[in-house]
Amino acid sequence: MKRLVIVLALLAVAGALLWATVGGGLQGSVEERLQAELVARGLPQPMAECMAGRMAERLSVNQIRKLMKLAPEEGEADIPLNVAEFLERVRRVDDPEVLEVAAGSAAVCAFSQR
C-alpha cells in the first residue's frame, strides 16, 4: 500500500511537470501575467502581447518577478511615456540578460507591429 502511494505521488509530480513544460501550463499563466503587467505599465496591448510571449520564453520566473517589481523613481511618471523610458527602467533590474531580452523583444515587436 505504501509503495502504491509513493508511485501515485511520483506519477502526479511527473504529470504536473509534463503539463507545465510541454503543455504550456505555467508558461501560459506567466505570459498572461507579464502581458497584463506590461499593459499596466503603459505599453499598448499588441506590443505587450508580443513582448510577453518572447520574454516568458527566454527569462526565468525570478527574472520576470524582478521586472514586475519595477516602480517609477521619484520624479518619473507612473507609466513610461515610450519604449526607451521602459527600457531605462528595465536597466535598473541590473541583470544584463533581462535588459537584452527586453530590448530585443521591444525591437522585434515594434517592427512586427508596423
Protein Blocks (a to p, Z undefined) as FASTA:
>chain_A
ZZmmmmmmmmmmmmmmmmmmmnommmmmmmmmmmmmmmmnopafklmmmmmmmmmmmpcf
klmmmmmmpccdehiafbdfbfklmmmmmmmnopaklmmmmmmmmmmmmmmmZZ
